[in-house]
Amino acid sequence: MKPIIPLILVAAYSSVAIHAYRISGKVTDGYTNVGLPYSTIKAISKTDSVLAVAQSGAEGEFCIESDMKPDSVAVECAGYIGSILSVDSLASLKEVVIRLEPYSSVELEGITVSASTVTTKGNVQTFIITDQMRRNTINAMDLINKLPGFIVDPISESVSAGSATDIKIIVDGQEVSQSYYRSINPARIKSMEFIRNSSGRYSQYPAILNIVLKKGYEGIDINLNGRYFQFLSGVPTDNETLSANLASSYRRWNYFISGEFTRGTSTSNTGSDLDIFGKTTVTRPMSPVDDPDKDGNRRKWLGNAGVSVRLTPRQTLTAQFLYDHADNHTRESSQSIISGESGITDIDSRYETNNYVAGISYRNSVSKRFSLSADVTYNWYDIRQWQDIRKGGDYGMTSVDGDKDYMNGYAEAYFKLNKSLSLNVSYEYTHRNYNTVNNHGSAVAYMENRHRPVVDFRFSHGSFSGNVGVSYLDILARNDETSSHQQTFLPRVNLHWEPMRNLALSVEYYSSTFYPNLDRLSAQRWLVSDRVWQSGNPGLEASTMNYLETRLKLWRNFTLTYMFRHSSNDVATSFALSDTAEPSIVGSYINTRFIHQYAGLLFSKELSGEVDIDVNTNCQWYSRKTDGTVNHGRTFYFDVSANWNIFKSDYILSANLFLRDDRMPLPQGVEKTHWETCFLSCSKMFLNNRLKVNVGVNLPLHLLPHVDRTSIITPDFRYERSEDFWKGTSWKALVNIQYVFSKGRTPRKSGSMTFESEKD
């Protein structure tokens, strides 16, 4: 049967009277002409805002009124294809009936429409942002926290959804800093796209969230934000963030500038035992709780500015520049007992970095069936780090200067071949050049060139949709001693089947690549504690992870997930005896075989329009094989978030409980880490929704051990390390104040600024 396009049919059945912002009519089945009760009718403005919402009666009749003149009317009904009507076209009609076609009779382009404003097409899940969702929000993070199944960590503001954790957030398809998307006015956000297993530019990320802004507006936005976080028990530490963002948009030109300053302190208590068999023993007792042996402070300045110009209605050119400077200073004083003799070791470590990024991007929507985009980014990064070591009357100093020269070019073409099939073709070139030299004159150089063409087909047929693609990765790498040339094909498959509203099945296979940064490639050694060193590995390879994931969604509230991950060159830390004069060990990075399995449950529910609950729980299993030795591990994970809009007032009460217990396999042992957060907060809007104040506190529940432990056992030595970072076992307070001034709505444009973080 031929696909039937949803039609708006005119019949002499019922009249639509359009008065001043009032629309009435009837919704019927496209085949039986029977009225459709409980249909959702929305009045939409020119800015895509939802002005009013109404529901059809028992016979399908409806009447919707709005204080502002709507531009269009959207009609939705469960089991039927939604339709959008122009208000101007309705005004010219005397009698009209809106007839909706059922799903079974229409071949959709993989889109499932429901009254919840959530649509799915292949590996892309789109959330339409309504005015109801924008209520009591002041930035994009508030909106993300309202998306079903999404949880925003109240302290770190990282985003998770099921198996996807620490989700990469982009804006209009462009990579941006966290300070930028935190500053976006919710009134400017049209929709959000959750993309798993992305092809093309962001294929290295298992999942991304794309914030889509409204187009074509003029105005100015100013956003000021202050955030203060304080440990209230143990040794007090604090973290502060101050940011200011300004965007100005005109008919053709868009300008923006932003700045951010962050400062923080940290403390920890550390203990360790090292036994190099037959040579020496080193014992470092755990320091008292109120007297930590390690403290540090860090600062970071960031500035970003850019301009975007619309060359033609379909062409846009954007250029921007980013600079950030960071410094970190750590002091450590510990008592160690080496072969029965006690001594004090003082370690003073510091690094300073400068990061310069310049980028230009071009977008051309040639037609509805063809579009082009291109991006070029240049990144220069330099670092200086040094370490002073004092032990008794001995003194030693090590310093390293390093730099990275990075360039990335990307081009993509989109072709819509027909109603059910589209094609994406892209090509990416990346050049990296790393150099380090220490105060003794020892130098390390590393160069890499990557070429990655990608072909990706998207298809849809009825309730079935997906995409199939392949990328070809060509890597030429060279350091001071060796060179290598690797060529790999990386397939990518996404299949989505949604036969009915309360049932959906997704199956995905894809690969992602993680690149070693400057620290991991440097051969310089740094002292961790007495007789324990850490260094990089110039011969370290990039890690490619292969994923197979399946998700079953039931009753719109439950999602069951199983994932299998495998890598033959995953990066892990391995220890060995050092070649120094005194007996010691050194940890370095190596490539290993790694298997990871995940089984999880995601639950999301909105209660009475005032309370929404999200629960994410899972179990994970690991296996790591190194030189014939296999070590196993596991993770228990529980994350629940609840938000209560108290009696639909301006107050929102939020609660988050997060528990994670890890037993991660290492090449020679195991690392046990624990995370615990119980956070309560209350927020309130002031000054006509321009000012938001959020106050929260973390409650220590002591449900999990508070000390992280690492155990390494080899034929030559045994090493155990314990460290308490006060992650979840102390009282903490958070105050976050944000002020927004907006005159009009502006779609702050952002060109591509893809660059890499070099400090872990």
C-alpha positions in Angstrom: 0.0 0.0 0.0 1.3 3.4 -0.8 2.3 5.7 2.1 -0.5 8.1 3.0 0.6 11.6 4.0 -1.4 13.0 6.9 -4.0 15.4 5.4 -6.2 18.2 6.7 -9.4 17.6 4.9 -12.2 20.1 4.5 -15.8 18.8 5.0 -19.2 20.4 5.6 -19.5 19.0 9.0 -18.5 21.5 11.6 -17.3 25.1 11.6 -14.2 26.6 13.0 -14.8 30.1 14.4 -11.6 32.1 14.7 -12.2 35.2 16.8 -9.5 37.1 18.7 -7.2 34.3 19.7 -10.0 31.7 19.9 -10.2 28.5 17.8 -12.9 25.9 17.8 -13.4 22.8 15.7 -13.4 19.0 15.7 -10.9 16.2 15.4 -11.9 12.9 13.7 -10.5 9.6 12.5 -9.3 9.9 8.9 -11.1 6.7 7.9 -14.2 6.3 10.0 -15.0 10.1 10.6 -15.6 9.2 14.2 -14.7 12.0 16.6 -11.5 11.5 18.6 -11.9 12.3 22.3 -9.0 13.3 24.5 -7.0 14.7 21.6 -4.4 17.3 22.6 -4.6 20.7 20.8 -1.8 23.2 21.3 -1.6 26.9 20.2 1.9 27.6 19.0 3.5 31.0 18.7 5.9 32.1 16.0 8.7 31.5 18.5 7.6 27.9 18.9 6.3 28.6 22.4 3.2 26.7 23.6 0.6 29.4 24.3 -2.3 27.3 25.4 -3.3 23.6 25.6 -6.8 22.1 25.2 -8.3 18.6 25.1 -11.1 17.5 22.8 -14.4 16.3 24.2 -16.3 13.0 23.9 -17.2 13.7 20.2 -13.8 15.2 19.3 -15.0 18.8 19.6 -12.5 21.4 21.0 -12.2 25.0 21.8 -8.8 26.7 22.6 -8.2 30.3 23.6 -5.0 32.2 23.9 -4.1 35.7 25.2 -1.6 36.0 22.3 -2.3 35.3 18.6 -1.0 31.8 17.7 0.9 31.1 14.5 -0.1 27.5 14.3 -2.1 24.7 16.0 -0.6 21.3 16.7 -3.0 18.4 17.1 -2.0 15.0 18.7 -3.9 11.9 19.6 -2.6 8.6 20.9 -2.4 6.0 18.1 -2.6 8.7 15.4 -0.2 10.8 13.4 0.1 14.3 14.7 -0.6 17.3 12.5 0.2 21.0 12.5 -2.2 23.6 11.0 -1.4 27.2 10.0 -3.8 29.7 11.7 -3.8 31.9 8.6 -5.0 28.9 6.5 -7.8 28.2 9.0 -8.9 31.8 8.9 -9.8 31.5 5.2 -12.0 28.4 5.8 -15.6 28.5 6.9 -16.0 24.8 7.7 -13.2 22.4 8.6 -12.7 19.0 10.2 -9.2 17.9 11.3 -8.8 14.2 10.3 -5.9 12.3 11.7 -4.5 9.1 10.1 -3.8 6.1 12.4 -0.2 4.8 12.7 -1.1 1.5 10.9 -2.0 3.2 7.7 0.9 5.5 7.3 4.6 4.9 6.7 6.3 7.4 9.1 9.9 8.5 8.8 10.7 6.7 12.1 8.9 9.3 14.1 6.6 8.4 16.9 4.4 11.3 18.1 2.7 11.3 21.5 1.1 13.9 23.7 4.2 13.8 25.9 6.1 15.8 23.2 8.8 13.0 23.0 9.7 11.6 19.5 12.1 8.9 18.5 13.8 8.4 15.1 16.4 5.7 15.0 19.1 6.6 17.6 17.8 10.1 18.2 15.2 10.9 20.9 13.8 14.4 20.7 12.2 16.3 23.6 10.1 19.3 22.6 10.4 22.0 25.2 7.1 23.5 26.3 6.3 26.5 28.4 5.2 24.2 31.2 8.6 22.6 31.3 10.2 26.1 31.3 8.3 27.0 34.5 10.6 27.6 37.5 13.7 27.1 35.3 16.5 29.6 34.7 19.1 27.6 32.7 19.5 24.6 30.5 20.5 22.3 33.4 17.1 22.9 35.1 15.4 21.8 31.9 17.6 18.7 31.5 16.7 17.7 35.0 13.1 17.7 33.9 13.6 15.3 31.0 12.2 11.9 31.7 15.0 9.4 32.6 17.7 12.1 33.0 19.4 12.8 36.3 21.7 15.9 36.9 24.1 15.5 39.8 23.4 18.3 42.2 27.1 18.9 43.0 29.1 18.2 39.8 26.2 18.9 37.4 27.1 15.9 35.3 24.3 14.3 33.4 23.3 10.6 33.2 20.5 8.6 31.6 20.6 4.8 32.0 23.9 3.3 30.8 25.0 6.7 29.5 26.9 8.6 32.2 28.7 12.0 32.1 26.9 12.7 28.9 28.5 15.2 26.5 26.4 18.3 26.0 26.5 20.3 22.8 24.6 23.3 21.5 23.2 23.4 17.9 25.5 20.6 17.0 28.6 22.4 18.3 30.9 21.6 21.2 30.9 24.3 23.9 32.1 24.9 27.4 30.0 24.0 30.5 29.8 27.7 31.4 28.1 28.4 28.1 25.2 25.9 28.2 24.7 26.7 31.9 23.9 30.3 30.9 21.3 29.6 28.2 17.9 31.1 28.8 15.3 28.3 28.7 13.0 30.6 26.7 15.5 30.3 23.8 15.6 26.5 23.8 13.3 24.8 21.2 14.1 21.2 21.8 16.8 18.7 23.1 18.1 15.7 21.1 19.5 12.7 23.0 21.7 10.9 20.5 23.3 7.5 21.2 26.0 6.1 19.0 26.4 9.2 17.0 28.1 9.1 13.6 30.4 11.7 12.2 31.9 14.4 14.4 31.0 13.1 17.8 31.4 9.4 17.2 34.0 9.2 20.1 31.2 9.8 22.6 28.8 6.9 23.4 26.0 9.5 24.0 25.5 13.2 23.5 22.7 15.7 24.3 22.2 18.4 21.7 20.4 21.6 22.8 18.6 23.0 19.8 18.0 26.8 20.0 15.2 28.8 18.4 16.1 30.6 15.2 15.7 34.1 13.9 15.3 36.3 17.0 16.8 39.6 18.0 17.7 40.8 21.4 20.2 40.6 24.3 20.8 38.1 27.1 23.0 38.7 30.2 23.6 35.9 32.6 25.4 36.2 36.0 26.1 33.2 38.1 27.7 32.6 41.5 28.2 29.2 43.1 29.7 28.4 46.5 30.3 24.8 47.9 31.6 24.2 51.4 32.6 21.1 53.4 31.1 21.6 56.9 32.8 18.7 58.7 36.4 17.4 58.8 38.9 20.0 57.5 36.9 22.7 55.8 37.4 23.1 52.1 35.5 25.2 49.6 34.9 25.7 45.9 33.6 28.8 44.2 32.6 29.7 40.6 31.8 33.1 39.2 30.7 33.6 35.6 29.3 36.2 33.3 27.8 35.7 29.8 26.5 38.2 27.3 25.0 37.5 23.9 23.6 40.1 21.4 21.7 39.0 18.3 20.6 41.1 15.3 19.0 40.2 12.0 22.3 39.0 10.5 24.9 39.3 13.2 25.4 37.6 16.5 28.0 38.5 19.0 28.8 36.8 22.3 31.4 37.0 25.1 31.7 35.0 28.3 34.1 34.7 31.2 34.4 32.3 34.2 36.6 32.0 37.2 36.7 29.0 39.5 38.7 28.3 42.6 38.8 25.4 44.9 40.6 23.6 47.8 40.8 20.0 48.6 42.2 17.7 51.3 42.7 14.0 51.7 44.1 11.4 54.2 46.4 8.8 52.8 48.1 5.6 54.0 50.1 2.9 52.2 52.2 -0.2 52.6 54.9 -1.3 50.2 56.9 -4.5 50.5 59.6 -5.1 47.9 60.3 -8.7 48.7 63.8 -9.2 50.2 64.8 -5.5 49.7 62.8 -3.0 51.7 59.4 -2.2 53.3 57.7 1.2 53.4 54.8 1.9 55.7 52.9 5.2 55.6 50.3 5.3 58.5 46.9 6.9 57.7 46.9 10.4 59.0 44.3 11.5 61.6 40.9 12.6 60.3 41.3 16.2 61.5 44.9 16.5 60.3 45.0 15.6 56.5 48.5 15.0 55.0 47.6 16.3 51.6 45.9 19.6 50.6 45.7 21.5 47.4 44.2 24.5 45.7 43.3 25.2 42.1 42.3 28.1 40.0 41.0 28.5 36.5 40.2 31.5 34.2 38.3 31.1 31.0 37.3 33.6 28.3 35.3 32.9 25.1 34.3 35.4 22.4 32.9 35.0 18.9 30.8 36.4 16.1 28.4 34.8 13.7 27.1 36.3 10.4 24.3 35.1 8.2 25.7 35.4 4.7 22.4 34.4 3.1 19.1 33.1 4.6 20.7 29.6 4.2 24.4 30.2 4.9 26.0 31.0 8.2 29.7 31.7 9.0 30.9 31.6 12.6 34.3 32.4 14.2 35.3 32.3 17.8 38.3 32.2 20.1 38.7 30.6 23.5 41.5 31.0 26.1 41.8 29.4 29.5 44.5 29.4 32.1 44.7 26.9 35.0 47.1 26.4 37.9 47.1 23.7 40.5 49.2 23.5 43.7 49.4 20.5 46.0 51.3 20.1 49.2 51.9 16.8 50.9 53.7 16.0 54.1 53.8 12.4 55.3 55.6 10.2 57.8 57.0 6.9 56.4 58.8 4.0 58.1 61.3 2.6 55.7 62.9 -0.7 56.8 62.2 0.3 60.4 63.5 3.9 60.2 61.1 6.8 60.4 61.3 10.0 58.3 59.3 12.9 57.0 58.8 13.5 53.3 57.5 16.8 51.9 56.2 16.9 48.3 55.3 20.2 46.7 53.7 19.8 43.2 52.4 22.4 40.9 51.4 22.9 37.3 50.3 25.8 35.1 48.6 25.5 31.7 47.6 27.8 28.9 45.1 26.7 26.3 44.4 28.7 23.1 41.6 27.6 20.7 40.5 29.3 17.4 37.8 28.0 15.2 35.7 28.8 12.2 32.6 27.0 10.9 30.4 27.2 7.8 26.8 26.0 7.5 24.8 25.9 4.2 21.2 24.5 4.1 21.2 24.3 0.3 17.7 22.8 0.3 15.4 20.5 2.3 17.2 17.6 0.7 20.8 18.7 0.7 23.0 20.6 3.2 26.7 21.2 3.8 28.8 22.0 6.9 32.6 22.4 7.5 34.7 23.2 10.6 38.3 24.0 11.2 39.8 24.2 14.7 43.4 25.0 15.8 44.5 24.4 19.4 47.8 25.3 21.1 48.3 24.0 24.6 51.4 24.5 26.8 52.1 23.2 30.3 54.8 23.7 32.9 54.8 21.4 35.9 57.4 20.9 38.6 57.8 19.0 41.9 60.0 19.8 44.9 60.9 16.9 47.2 62.4 17.3 50.7 63.4 14.4 52.8 65.5 15.1 55.9 68.4 17.1 54.6 68.0 15.9 51.0 66.3 18.0 48.3 65.4 17.3 44.7 63.5 19.1 42.0 62.0 18.0 38.7 60.4 20.2 36.1 58.8 19.5 32.7 57.8 21.9 29.9 55.3 20.5 27.4 53.2 21.6 24.5 50.6 20.3 22.1 50.0 21.5 18.5 46.5 20.3 17.4 44.5 20.9 14.3 41.1 19.4 13.3 39.2 19.7 10.0 35.8 18.3 9.4 33.4 18.4 6.5 29.9 16.8 6.1 27.3 16.5 3.4 23.6 15.5 4.0 21.4 14.0 1.3 17.7 13.2 1.7 17.3 10.5 -1.0 13.6 10.0 -0.5 10.9 10.0 2.1 12.4 7.0 3.9 16.1 7.2 3.2 18.9 9.7 3.8 22.7 9.7 3.6 25.4 11.4 5.6 29.0 11.5 4.2 31.8 13.1 6.3 35.5 13.4 6.4 37.7 14.3 9.4 41.4 15.0 9.6 43.3 15.4 12.9 46.9 16.3 13.5 48.5 16.1 17.0 52.1 17.0 17.8 53.3 16.5 21.5 56.6 17.6 22.9 58.0 17.5 26.4 61.5 18.3 27.9 62.6 18.1 31.5 65.1 20.1 33.5 67.7 17.4 32.8 67.4 17.8 29.0 65.5 14.6 28.4 62.9 15.2 25.6 60.0 13.2 24.2 58.2 13.9 20.9 55.1 12.3 19.6 53.3 13.0 16.3 50.0 11.6 14.9 47.9 12.1 11.8 44.4 10.7 11.5 42.1 10.4 8.5 38.5 9.3 9.1 35.9 9.2 6.3 32.4 8.1 7.3 29.3 6.9 5.4 26.0 6.7 7.2 22.6 5.7 5.9 19.4 6.5 7.8 16.1 4.7 7.0 12.6 4.3 8.2 9.5 2.3 7.5 6.4 2.4 9.6 7.3 1.8 13.2 10.8 0.6 12.3 13.8 3.0 11.9 17.6 3.0 12.2 20.9 3.8 10.6 23.8 1.8 9.2 27.2 3.2 8.6 30.9 2.6 8.5 34.0 4.7 9.2 37.6 4.0 8.0 40.2 5.1 10.4 43.8 5.6 9.2 46.4 6.4 11.9 50.0 7.3 11.3 51.9 7.7 14.6 55.5 8.4 15.3 57.6 9.0 18.4 61.4 9.3 19.0 62.0 5.6 18.6 59.2 4.0 16.6 56.5 4.6 14.1 53.3 2.8 13.4 50.6 2.8 10.7 47.1 1.4 11.7 44.1 1.0 9.4 40.7 0.0 10.8 37.1 -0.3 9.6 34.5 0.6 12.4 31.0 -0.4 11.6 27.9 1.2 13.2 24.4 -0.1 13.4 21.3 1.3 15.1 17.9 -0.4 14.9 14.7 0.9 16.6 11.3 -0.8 16.6 8.2 0.8 18.3 5.2 -1.3 17.3 3.0 0.3 19.9 3.0 3.3 22.3 4.0 1.3 25.4 6.6 -0.9 23.8 9.9 -0.1 22.1 13.1 -2.1 21.3 16.5 -0.7 20.4 19.6 -2.6 19.4 22.9 -0.9 18.7 26.5 -1.8 17.8 29.2 0.8 17.5 32.8 1.6 18.4 34.5 4.6 20.0 38.1 5.6 20.2 39.8 7.3 23.2 43.1 9.1 22.6 46.0 9.3 25.2 46.7 12.8 26.4 50.0 14.6 27.1 50.4 13.3 30.7 49.9 9.7 29.6 52.4 10.0 26.7 55.2 11.7 28.7 58.0 9.5 30.1 58.6 11.9 33.0 58.4 10.4 36.5 56.6 12.0 39.4 56.9 10.9 43.0 53.5 9.7 44.5 54.9 8.7 47.9 58.1 7.3 49.3 59.5 4.7 46.8 56.4 4.9 44.6 56.6 6.8 41.2 54.2 7.5 38.4 55.1 8.1 34.7 53.5 8.1 31.2 54.2 5.8 28.3 55.4 7.2 24.9 54.4 3.9 23.3 50.8 4.0 24.6 48.2 3.3 21.9 44.7 4.9 21.5 42.0 2.7 22.9 39.1 1.5 20.8 36.0 0.2 22.6 33.3 -1.9 20.9 29.7 -1.7 22.2 26.7 -3.9 21.8 23.6 -2.5 23.6 20.0 -3.4 23.7 17.1 -1.5 25.4 13.5 -2.6 26.0 11.1 0.2 26.9 7.8 -0.8 28.6 4.8 1.2 29.6 6.6 4.5 28.9 8.1 4.4 32.5 10.5 1.4 32.5 13.6 0.8 30.4 15.6 -2.4 30.7 19.2 -2.3 29.3 21.9 -4.8 28.6 25.3 -3.7 27.3 28.4 -5.6 26.3 31.7 -3.7 25.8 35.0 -5.1 24.6 38.4 -3.6 23.9 41.7 -5.3 23.0 43.7 -2.2 24.0 42.0 -0.5 26.9 44.3 1.7 29.0 45.1 0.7 32.6 47.9 1.4 35.2 50.6 -1.3 35.7 53.4 -1.3 38.3 56.9 -2.6 38.0 60.2 -2.4 39.8 62.0 0.9 39.2 65.6 1.1 37.8 66.5 3.7 40.4 69.4 3.1 42.9 67.1 2.7 45.9 64.4 0.0 45.7 61.2 1.5 44.5 58.3 0.8 42.1 56.8 2.9 39.2 53.3 2.9 37.7 52.8 3.4 34.0 50.0 3.1 31.5 49.7 0.0 29.3 47.1 -1.4 26.8 45.1 -4.4 28.0 42.2 -6.6 27.0 39.0 -5.5 28.8 35.4 -6.9 28.9 32.5 -5.0 30.5 28.9 -6.1 30.9 26.0 -4.0 32.2 22.4 -4.8 33.2 20.2 -1.9 34.4 16.7 -0.6 35.0 15.6 3.0 34.4 12.3 4.2 35.8 10.8 7.6 35.3 7.4 8.9 36.4 5.6 12.2 36.9 3.0 12.3 39.7 0.1 14.8 39.7 2.1 17.3 37.7 4.0 18.4 40.8 6.4 15.5 41.6 8.7 13.7 39.1 10.9 10.7 40.1 13.8 9.2 38.2 15.5 5.9 39.3 18.6 4.5 37.7 20.0 1.2 39.1 22.3 -1.4 37.6 24.9 -4.1 38.1 28.1 -4.2 36.1 30.8 -6.9 35.7 34.4 -6.5 34.4 37.2 -8.7 33.2 40.7 -7.5 32.5 43.4 -9.8 30.9 47.1 -8.8 31.0 49.9 -11.2 30.0 47.7 -14.3 30.6 46.5 -13.1 34.0 42.7 -12.4 34.3 41.3 -10.2 37.1 37.6 -9.7 37.6 35.5 -6.9 39.1 32.0 -5.5 39.6 29.9 -2.4 40.3 26.7 -1.8 42.2 25.0 1.5 41.2 21.9 3.2 42.5 20.8 6.8 41.7 17.4 8.2 42.5 16.3 11.8 42.0 13.0 13.5 43.0 11.7 17.0 42.4 8.6 18.5 44.0 7.1 21.7 42.7 5.5 22.5 46.1 1.8 22.9 45.3 2.8 24.4 41.9 4.3 27.4 43.7 7.7 29.1 43.0 9.4 26.7 45.4 11.0 23.4 44.3 12.2 20.8 46.7 14.8 18.4 45.3 16.3 15.2 46.7 19.1 13.0 45.3 20.5 9.7 46.7 23.5 8.3 44.8 25.4 5.1 45.8 28.1 3.5 43.8 30.4 0.7 45.0 33.2 -0.2 42.5 35.7 -3.1 42.5 37.7 -2.4 39.4 40.1 -5.0 38.1 43.7 -3.8 37.5 46.4 -5.6 35.5 48.0 -6.8 38.9 45.2 -6.3 41.4 42.1 -4.4 42.3 40.9 -0.9 43.0 38.0 -0.4 45.4 36.2 3.0 45.3 33.0 4.2 46.8 30.7 7.1 46.2 27.8 8.2 48.4 25.7 11.3 48.1 22.4 12.2 49.9 21.6 15.8 48.8 18.6 17.9 49.7 18.0 21.3 48.2 15.3 24.0 47.8 15.1 26.7 45.1 13.0 29.8 44.7 12.5 32.3 41.8 12.5 36.0 42.5 12.3 39.3 40.5 9.8 38.1 38.0 11.7 34.9 37.3 15.0 36.7 36.7 16.7 35.6 39.9 17.0 32.0 41.2 18.4 31.0 44.5 19.2 27.4 45.3 20.4 26.2 48.7 21.3 22.6 49.4 23.0 20.3 52.0 24.6 16.9 51.8 23.7 14.5 54.6 26.4 11.8 55.5 24.6 8.5 55.8 27.7 6.2 56.0 26.0 3.5 54.0 29.3 2.6 52.2 32.9 2.5 53.3 34.5 6.0 53.0 38.1 4.9 52.2 39.2 4.0 48.7 41.7 1.1 48.5 44.1 -0.1 45.9 45.8 -3.5 46.2 48.7 -4.7 43.9 50.3 -8.1 44.2 53.2 -9.3 41.9 56.0 -11.9 42.3 58.4 -9.0 43.2 56.4 -6.8 45.5 53.1 -6.0 47.3 51.6 -2.5 47.3 48.4 -1.3 49.1 47.2 2.3 49.2 44.3 3.8 51.1 42.9 7.3 50.6 39.9 9.2 52.0 38.7 12.2 50.0 35.7 12.9 52.2 33.5 12.3 49.1 30.3 11.4 50.9 31.0 11.1 54.5 30.8 14.8 55.5 28.3 17.5 55.8 28.4 19.9 52.8 26.5 23.0 51.9 25.8 24.5 48.4 24.6 28.0 47.5 23.9 28.8 43.9 22.6 32.2 42.7 21.9 33.0 39.1 20.5 36.2 37.6 19.3 36.5 34.0 18.4 39.7 32.1 16.8 39.2 28.7 15.4 41.7 26.3 14.0 39.7 23.4 15.3 36.2 22.7 18.6 35.6 21.1 19.8 32.3 19.6 23.4 32.5 20.7 25.4 31.0 17.8 28.4 28.9 18.4 30.9 27.6 15.9 32.8 24.4 16.3 35.5 24.5 19.0 36.6 20.9 19.3 39.6 20.6 21.5 41.0 18.1 24.1 41.4 18.3 27.8 45.0 17.4 28.6 44.9 17.1 32.5 43.0 14.1 33.8 
